[in-house]
Amino acid sequence: MNVVVQQPTLAVTKLTPNMGVEITGIDLNKPLDSATRQRLIDALHEHIFIVVRDQHFTPDQFIAAGRLFGKLQEQDQPEIYGLPGYPEIRQVSNMHKDKSGNIAKYSPEWHTDHTHYTIPPKYTALYPVTLPTDTIGGGTSFCNTRLGYARLPDDLKQKITPMKTVNVLAGSAARNAKSTSVEGMQAGNKNTAIQPLVRTHPDHGSKAVYFHPKKTENVIGMTPEDTQDMLDDLMVRMVQPDTTYTHQWRMGDFLMWDNRSSLHKAGNNYDKSQLRLFYRIIVEGEKPM
Ligand SMILES: [Fe+2]
């Protein structure tokens, strides 16, 4: 039987008025009572992302911490980006390069994860293994697309709410970028997932704009070109100073975000000669509705 450890020092502090909380005074390596676990999940749903400070994980412990939030999904391309022996962990780093010598799987543009999966992950979590010594750069940015949706004019809400996106590994905008890594990715365009452009959060009940610009081939009934023009406009409406936040990493951060209500992107502004390495896990979601 698990010994449940009370962790009365747990504190939840807002990072910005519109998203993100810092959680201190808790050790995710110790068994949690169900009320504390639910408090973490509720904070994640309400505040889009949580940063649990001062955690110390082996790969097994990181996986166990992730399982507090649900069932983990195995990562794709484990032969390149995986951590041997740990199919649930992907290594996100600047050490992997594409054929052009650029950082592979870099994700410097706003997106939500894996919309080309029929059932995309509901949460993603990162844990830093090695960070550049420049602590100012290399942050990860988040955008609250629930707030972005709420602020849209009513006629635009009505127009986009019934729309469905066709999602592939490398969609029309990615093809237009014509990078070497994208050409390789197009070979993986066999699978198509249809997703709602406006998604209702199954636990929180709120609606959010939901798309990955570079995995969207088109909106059903629209050309790829018209689709990308509309998504460009929606992106500008989503990404505003008070709907976004850049997290500056500290060693020991366990950061988990809710893909159903947010966009994220990797930071670019740091010394690339220094290693930047995270472990990433993803938590199984549900069919977006
Ligand atoms: Fe991502």
Residues whose N, C-alpha, C, O or C-beta is under 5 A from the ligand:
A	BS01	LIG	S107 D113
